[in-house]
Amino acid sequence: MKAFVGVTDKAWADFLAQRPHVNEVNFWRPSGKAFSALSAGEPFLFKTHKPHDRVVGGAVFSGFALVPLSEAWENLGEGNGREDPEDLREAINGYRAKNKMPLISPGEDPLIGCIMLRDPVFFPEEETFPPPPNWPYSAVQGKRYENIVEHELADYFAPIVERVLHRPPAEILAEEENAVVATWEHRGPMFAEAVPTRRRLGQDAFKLALLHAYDGRCAITRRGVRPVLEAAHIHPVSSGGLHRLDNGLLLRSDVHRLFDLGYLSVSPQLRVRVSPRLRMDFPDTEEYRALDGREVRVPKEKGDRPSPDALEWHMDEVFKAQ
């Protein structure tokens, strides 16, 4: 298990600490630089800038997305650590000015990096922690620590990570090593954090992650009109699915509706299937029937592509085969 200690301003942490109802947060980056230091489910800790210079909390890493600033606000709102979009824009410009980057002009909607985190925990001031020993103050954005269970700083990280993940890191790692981790199926209570659910995304992060993975284009129609794109679950959360990229498809709103109703599906071979019932129930549907057999557009990363098991479940349980 890895951990990342990210450097942030105290205003961001204080704002979110006062809003315990916010269960998904965005540790945003003012530029579009990607973040690949952690895998979903690993701990991301918050260290404030000097002079405060304390580890004030942490959260569970969901994923990274590069999206327009407006979409970051639309999906995560106050989870961005600011009260409104203008405050967020001003904060980003503050960091850009320090790093001699171009400022965001009025009306501009730039891409920003979104490090999406779920279930944040913030410590009372008297229970915060000092930075890791020998902290490199040249690390502007933060530092990754490998294998924190066996790391030379394991005793430092153990009490912090236990408070963030609600269990000792060694216990979580042992469960992961001894379990077959389901990629898409929910087993057991969602918040019991059984191993198969450890890699789930937050609900709001789910759409941003799909937009990023599918490059802002519908998986079936390949159209890139972002306002009408929606995050579709292959196996709905209401019947046991998870907020995971491999349990999702980015679909145009009308296609999403037909998918949920079973008039459309996607085979495990990643081909569109159109139900015969579509023509029977709605004769004027040539546009959709023409999609039958089309190859589905999938993310570049293999681990983000739709799970064959989830697709088979949709074909068996939702698709109107007759």
C-alpha positions as CSV (number, residue, x, y, z in Angstrom):
1,M,0.0,0.0,0.0
2,K,1.3,3.4,-1.0
3,A,0.5,6.8,0.5
4,F,0.8,10.3,-0.8
5,V,1.3,13.4,1.3
6,G,-0.1,16.4,-0.7
7,V,0.8,20.0,0.2
8,T,-2.2,22.3,0.5
9,D,-3.2,25.7,1.8
10,K,-4.8,25.7,5.3
11,A,-7.8,27.6,3.9
12,W,-8.8,24.6,1.7
13,A,-8.5,22.2,4.7
14,D,-10.3,24.5,7.1
15,F,-13.2,25.1,4.7
16,L,-13.8,21.4,4.2
17,A,-13.3,20.5,7.9
18,Q,-16.2,22.8,8.6
19,R,-18.4,20.8,6.2
20,P,-18.6,17.2,7.4
21,H,-21.5,16.5,5.0
22,V,-19.1,16.8,2.0
23,N,-17.9,13.3,1.4
24,E,-16.1,13.9,-1.9
25,V,-13.4,16.5,-2.4
26,N,-11.2,17.7,-5.1
27,F,-7.5,18.3,-4.4
28,W,-7.2,20.3,-7.5
29,R,-4.2,21.2,-9.5
30,P,-4.0,24.6,-11.2
31,S,-2.4,23.0,-14.3
32,G,-3.3,20.0,-16.3
33,K,-0.5,17.8,-15.0
34,A,-1.7,14.3,-14.4
35,F,-1.5,12.4,-11.1
36,S,-0.6,8.7,-11.1
37,A,1.1,8.3,-7.8
38,L,-1.6,6.2,-6.2
39,S,-4.1,3.5,-7.1
40,A,-7.8,3.8,-6.2
41,G,-8.4,3.1,-2.5
42,E,-5.0,4.2,-1.3
43,P,-4.6,7.0,1.3
44,F,-3.9,10.6,0.3
45,L,-2.8,12.8,3.3
46,F,-3.1,16.6,3.6
47,K,-0.1,18.6,4.8
48,T,-0.5,22.4,5.1
49,H,2.1,24.9,3.9
50,K,4.4,26.7,6.3
51,P,4.1,28.2,8.8
52,H,1.4,25.8,9.9
53,D,3.1,22.8,8.4
54,R,1.0,20.0,9.9
55,V,-0.6,16.8,8.5
56,V,-4.3,17.8,9.1
57,G,-6.2,14.8,7.7
58,G,-6.6,12.6,4.7
59,A,-8.9,10.8,2.4
60,V,-9.2,7.8,0.1
61,F,-8.0,8.3,-3.5
62,S,-10.7,7.8,-6.1
63,G,-9.0,8.8,-9.3
64,F,-7.7,11.6,-11.5
65,A,-9.5,13.6,-14.2
66,L,-8.6,16.5,-16.4
67,V,-11.8,18.5,-16.9
68,P,-12.9,22.1,-17.5
69,L,-13.1,24.2,-14.3
70,S,-16.9,24.5,-14.8
71,E,-17.4,20.8,-14.7
72,A,-15.2,20.4,-11.6
73,W,-17.5,22.8,-9.9
74,E,-20.7,21.4,-11.3
75,N,-19.8,17.9,-10.1
76,L,-18.0,18.5,-6.8
77,G,-19.2,22.0,-5.8
78,E,-17.9,22.9,-2.3
79,G,-15.8,19.8,-2.4
80,N,-13.4,21.9,-4.3
81,G,-12.6,23.7,-1.0
82,R,-14.2,27.0,-2.0
83,E,-17.6,28.6,-1.5
84,D,-18.4,29.4,-5.2
85,P,-16.9,29.1,-8.7
86,E,-15.4,32.6,-8.5
87,D,-13.6,31.8,-5.3
88,L,-12.3,28.7,-6.9
89,R,-11.1,30.6,-9.9
90,E,-9.4,33.2,-7.7
91,A,-7.6,30.5,-5.7
92,I,-6.4,28.8,-8.9
93,N,-5.1,32.1,-10.2
94,G,-3.3,32.6,-7.0
95,Y,-1.3,29.4,-7.5
96,R,-0.8,30.2,-11.2
97,A,0.6,33.6,-10.4
98,K,3.1,32.1,-7.9
99,N,4.2,29.6,-10.5
100,K,4.4,32.2,-13.3
101,M,1.6,30.5,-15.3
102,P,-0.9,32.4,-17.4
103,L,-3.9,33.6,-15.4
104,I,-7.5,32.5,-16.2
105,S,-9.2,35.3,-18.1
106,P,-12.8,36.2,-17.5
107,G,-15.1,33.8,-19.4
108,E,-12.3,31.3,-19.9
109,D,-13.0,27.7,-18.8
110,P,-9.6,26.0,-18.7
111,L,-8.8,22.4,-18.0
112,I,-7.7,21.7,-14.4
113,G,-6.3,18.6,-12.8
114,C,-8.8,17.0,-10.4
115,I,-7.4,14.6,-7.8
116,M,-10.6,13.1,-6.6
117,L,-10.9,11.9,-3.1
118,R,-13.7,10.3,-1.0
119,D,-14.5,10.0,2.7
120,P,-12.2,12.8,3.9
121,V,-11.2,13.0,7.6
122,F,-9.9,16.2,9.2
123,F,-8.2,16.1,12.6
124,P,-8.8,18.6,15.4
125,E,-5.9,21.0,15.7
126,E,-4.5,19.5,18.8
127,E,-4.5,16.0,17.1
128,T,-2.7,17.0,13.9
129,F,0.7,15.5,13.1
130,P,4.1,16.9,12.2
131,P,5.3,16.3,8.6
132,P,7.1,13.0,7.9
133,P,10.6,13.0,9.2
134,N,13.1,14.5,6.7
135,W,10.2,16.0,4.7
136,P,11.6,17.5,1.5
137,Y,10.4,21.1,1.5
138,S,11.4,21.3,-2.2
139,A,8.4,19.1,-2.9
140,V,5.9,21.7,-4.1
141,Q,3.0,19.4,-4.7
142,G,3.8,16.5,-2.4
143,K,5.6,13.2,-2.0
144,R,4.7,9.5,-2.5
145,Y,5.8,6.9,0.0
146,E,6.0,3.2,-1.1
147,N,4.8,0.3,0.9
148,I,4.0,2.1,4.1
149,V,3.4,-1.1,6.0
150,E,7.1,-2.1,5.7
151,H,8.6,1.4,5.2
152,E,11.2,2.7,7.6
153,L,8.5,5.3,8.5
154,A,5.8,2.7,9.1
155,D,5.4,3.7,12.7
156,Y,4.9,7.3,11.7
157,F,2.2,6.5,9.0
158,A,0.3,3.8,10.9
159,P,-1.7,6.0,13.3
160,I,-2.4,8.6,10.6
161,V,-3.6,6.1,8.0
162,E,-5.6,4.2,10.5
163,R,-7.6,7.3,11.3
164,V,-8.2,8.0,7.6
165,L,-9.0,4.5,6.5
166,H,-10.6,3.5,9.9
167,R,-8.4,0.3,10.1
168,P,-4.7,-0.3,10.4
169,P,-2.9,-0.4,7.0
170,A,-1.4,-3.8,7.7
171,E,-4.8,-5.3,8.3
172,I,-6.1,-3.8,5.0
173,L,-3.1,-5.0,3.1
174,A,-3.4,-8.6,4.5
175,E,-7.0,-8.8,3.5
176,E,-6.2,-7.6,0.0
177,E,-3.4,-10.2,-0.4
178,N,-5.7,-13.0,0.7
179,A,-8.8,-12.0,-1.2
180,V,-10.0,-12.3,-4.8
181,V,-10.9,-8.7,-5.5
182,A,-14.1,-8.3,-7.5
183,T,-13.7,-5.6,-10.2
184,W,-17.2,-4.5,-10.4
185,E,-19.6,-6.4,-8.1
186,H,-20.6,-5.1,-4.8
187,R,-20.6,-7.6,-2.0
188,G,-21.6,-6.7,1.5
189,P,-22.4,-3.3,3.0
190,M,-21.2,-0.5,0.9
191,F,-19.5,1.3,3.8
192,A,-18.1,-1.7,5.6
193,E,-15.1,-1.3,3.2
194,A,-14.8,-5.0,2.5
195,V,-11.9,-5.5,0.1
196,P,-13.9,-5.7,-3.1
197,T,-15.3,-2.2,-2.5
198,R,-11.9,-0.6,-1.6
199,R,-11.3,0.7,-5.1
200,R,-14.7,2.3,-5.7
201,L,-15.0,5.9,-6.8
202,G,-17.2,8.5,-5.1
203,Q,-20.5,9.1,-6.9
204,D,-19.6,12.6,-8.0
205,A,-16.2,11.6,-9.1
206,F,-17.7,8.8,-11.2
207,K,-18.8,11.1,-14.0
208,L,-15.6,13.2,-14.0
209,A,-13.6,10.0,-14.2
210,L,-15.7,8.7,-17.1
211,L,-15.4,12.0,-19.0
212,H,-11.7,11.8,-18.6
213,A,-11.4,8.1,-19.6
214,Y,-13.6,8.5,-22.7
215,D,-12.1,11.8,-23.8
216,G,-15.5,13.5,-23.5
217,R,-17.1,11.3,-26.2
218,C,-20.1,9.0,-26.0
219,A,-18.9,5.4,-26.0
220,I,-21.6,4.4,-28.5
221,T,-22.4,7.4,-30.8
222,R,-18.9,8.8,-30.4
223,R,-20.4,12.3,-30.2
224,G,-18.6,14.8,-28.0
225,V,-21.3,17.3,-26.9
226,R,-20.4,17.4,-23.2
227,P,-23.6,18.9,-21.8
228,V,-25.6,15.9,-22.9
229,L,-23.1,13.2,-21.8
230,E,-24.0,11.2,-18.7
231,A,-22.3,8.5,-16.5
232,A,-24.1,5.2,-17.0
233,H,-23.7,2.3,-14.7
234,I,-23.7,-1.1,-16.4
235,H,-24.7,-2.8,-13.2
236,P,-26.7,-0.2,-11.2
237,V,-25.7,0.7,-7.7
238,S,-29.2,0.0,-6.6
239,S,-28.8,-3.7,-7.4
240,G,-25.3,-4.1,-6.2
241,G,-22.9,-2.4,-8.7
242,L,-20.2,0.1,-7.7
243,H,-19.0,3.5,-8.8
244,R,-16.1,2.1,-10.7
245,L,-14.8,2.9,-14.2
246,D,-15.1,-0.7,-15.3
247,N,-18.7,-0.6,-14.3
248,G,-19.4,2.5,-16.3
249,L,-20.0,3.8,-19.8
250,L,-20.1,7.5,-20.9
251,L,-23.3,7.8,-22.9
252,R,-25.4,10.5,-24.6
253,S,-28.5,11.1,-22.5
254,D,-31.0,9.5,-24.9
255,V,-28.7,6.5,-25.4
256,H,-28.3,6.2,-21.6
257,R,-32.0,6.1,-21.1
258,L,-32.4,3.3,-23.7
259,F,-29.5,1.4,-22.2
260,D,-31.1,1.6,-18.7
261,L,-34.5,0.4,-20.1
262,G,-32.9,-2.5,-21.9
263,Y,-33.5,-1.4,-25.5
264,L,-29.8,-1.2,-26.0
265,S,-26.9,-3.1,-24.5
266,V,-23.2,-3.8,-25.1
267,S,-22.0,-7.4,-25.5
268,P,-18.9,-8.7,-23.6
269,Q,-17.2,-8.5,-27.1
270,L,-17.8,-4.7,-26.9
271,R,-20.4,-4.5,-29.7
272,V,-23.7,-2.6,-29.5
273,R,-26.8,-4.8,-29.3
274,V,-30.2,-3.3,-30.2
275,S,-33.3,-5.1,-29.0
276,P,-36.0,-6.1,-31.5
277,R,-38.4,-4.7,-29.0
278,L,-37.3,-1.2,-29.9
279,R,-38.8,-1.3,-33.3
280,M,-41.9,-3.1,-32.0
281,D,-42.5,-0.5,-29.3
282,F,-41.3,2.6,-31.2
283,P,-41.3,2.3,-35.0
284,D,-39.6,5.6,-35.7
285,T,-36.2,4.6,-34.3
286,E,-34.0,4.0,-37.4
287,E,-31.2,6.1,-35.9
288,Y,-30.8,3.8,-32.9
289,R,-31.3,0.6,-34.9
290,A,-28.4,1.6,-37.1
291,L,-26.1,1.3,-34.1
292,D,-26.6,-2.4,-33.9
293,G,-23.3,-4.2,-34.2
294,R,-21.2,-1.1,-33.9
295,E,-17.9,-1.4,-32.0
296,V,-18.0,0.5,-28.7
297,R,-15.3,3.1,-28.1
298,V,-13.4,2.3,-24.9
299,P,-10.7,4.0,-22.7
300,K,-7.1,3.7,-23.6
301,E,-6.3,2.1,-20.2
302,K,-7.3,-1.5,-20.1
303,G,-8.2,-1.4,-16.4
304,D,-10.8,1.4,-17.2
305,R,-12.6,-0.6,-19.9
306,P,-16.0,-2.1,-19.2
307,S,-15.9,-5.4,-17.3
308,P,-17.0,-8.4,-19.4
309,D,-18.8,-9.8,-16.4
310,A,-20.7,-6.5,-15.8
311,L,-21.7,-6.4,-19.5
312,E,-22.8,-10.0,-19.4
313,W,-25.0,-9.2,-16.4
314,H,-26.6,-6.3,-18.3
315,M,-27.3,-8.6,-21.3
316,D,-28.8,-11.2,-19.1
317,E,-30.7,-9.1,-16.6
318,V,-31.7,-5.9,-18.4
319,F,-31.5,-6.3,-22.2
320,K,-34.9,-7.0,-23.8
321,A,-33.7,-10.0,-25.9
322,Q,-37.3,-10.8,-27.1
